[in-house]
């Protein structure tokens, strides 16, 4: 699991900086929020990355099943480079 990992209590205190950090260079645009036991329960993701994933999923009907994973990766990586 890449990206940053924070507890739910920490996320509440640091939400503005977490949101800013989603776009910092070198970040993969993901922040995992954990419960009190340290289990990931939610994800904050950069909006551009989210939109790329949604676009790729919407286009999946036009892509043969064997190429879906590749199309998702290409869409995500392509959007992040802009």
ZAMARGU-4260 file (C-alpha; in steps of 0.2 Angstrom, whole numbers, plus 5000, padded with zeros to 4 digits):
<rodrens>
0) 5000/5000/5000 | 5008/5016/4994 | 5004/5034/5000 | 5002/5041/5017 | 4993/5032/5031
5) 4985/5041/5046 | 4973/5037/5060 | 4956/5044/5059 | 4959/5055/5074 | 4975/5062/5065
10) 4965/5065/5049 | 4952/5075/5058 | 4966/5086/5065 | 4976/5088/5049 | 4963/5087/5036
15) 4968/5104/5027 | 4986/5098/5026 | 4981/5081/5020 | 4971/5088/5006 | 4986/5099/5001
20) 4998/5085/5002 | 4988/5075/4989 | 4995/5086/4976 | 5013/5087/4981 | 5026/5082/4970
25) 5032/5064/4974 | 5015/5060/4982 | 5005/5046/4973 | 4989/5056/4978 | 4983/5044/4991
30) 4980/5045/5009 | 4973/5029/5019 | 4963/5033/5035 | 4964/5019/5048 | 4952/5015/5062
35) 4958/5013/5080 | 4966/4996/5076 | 4976/5002/5062 | 4965/4995/5048 | 4963/5005/5033
40) 4944/5010/5032 | 4944/5025/5020 | 4955/5033/5006 | 4958/5051/5002 | 4963/5052/4983
45) 4968/5067/4972 | 4953/5073/4962 | 4963/5071/4945 | 4968/5053/4950 | 4950/5049/4955
50) 4943/5056/4938 | 4956/5046/4928 | 4950/5030/4937 | 4932/5034/4934 | 4935/5038/4916
55) 4944/5022/4913 | 4930/5012/4922 | 4917/5021/4911 | 4927/5016/4895 | 4929/4998/4900
60) 4915/4992/4889 | 4926/4998/4874 | 4941/4989/4880 | 4943/4970/4879 | 4943/4962/4896
65) 4961/4957/4895 | 4966/4975/4893 | 4956/4983/4907 | 4970/4983/4920 | 4982/4991/4907
70) 4969/5004/4902 | 4967/5009/4920 | 4985/5010/4924 | 4988/5020/4908 | 4974/5032/4912
75) 4980/5035/4929 | 4998/5038/4925 | 4994/5048/4910 | 4983/5060/4920 | 4996/5062/4934
80) 5010/5067/4922 | 5000/5083/4916
</rodrens>
